[in-house]
Amino acid sequence: MPANETLSASVYVTAPAGSAAAERERTDMTIWIEDQGTDAQPGTDRVRKDTIFNGKDG
């Protein structure tokens, strides 16, 4: 991405049927986003967002 621009993206989290996350009402999770930079310029940012995954009963 060019400097001073943003990118919007969606992340979809799934769990296999019968797995612990799928069977629980909710599972706490953290999503990390990292700027990995380029060959010429290393990345400098890493951020996280705490969220939940709603399972079978959620």
Sequence and secondary structure as in RCSB ss.txt:
>XXXX:A:sequence
MPANETLSASVYVTAPAGSAAAERERTDMTIWIEDQGTDAQPGTDRVRKDTIFNGKDG
>XXXX:A:secstr
  TT            TTSHHHHSSEEEEEEEEE  B SSSB   EEEEEEEEE TT 
